[in-house]
Amino acid sequence: MKILWVFLLLLAACAQDTPQASERAAEMQVPNAPPAIVQEEPEIPAAMVSEISIVRYTFAPQTIRMSAGGMVRWINSDSTSHSIRFPGSPSSEILAPGEQLEMQMDDPGIYEYSCGIHAKMKGTILVE
Ligand SMILES: [Cu+2]
């Protein structure tokens, strides 16, 4: 399994909002107007992102099912720092409260992981 960590601060997630195009289209009110052209980033669509919250020393949901090529995103909603660790791999960077981490899951399989700080925190990702 290739591991690609993408470490995100919350501020970075808000920086790319571009509401202007859709606002402009709504003002024009032209029936059957072609859709406004919005320059798209080569990003994985939202539907392909599976979110896991970390709350009270627990990954929620504890088991997720997702499609290969999708992205899993852990959001630390706890008041304590945590990390993500897959067996045989080094732990991720530490996620302080409010921080999040994404990882692309390219290969089908069953991936069990834990917190690198609190070994009893466990989760499973089923990639189909
Ligand atoms: Cu932890």
Residues whose N, C-alpha, C, O or C-beta is under 5 A from the ligand:
A	BS01	CU	S81 H82 S83 C115 I117 H118 M121
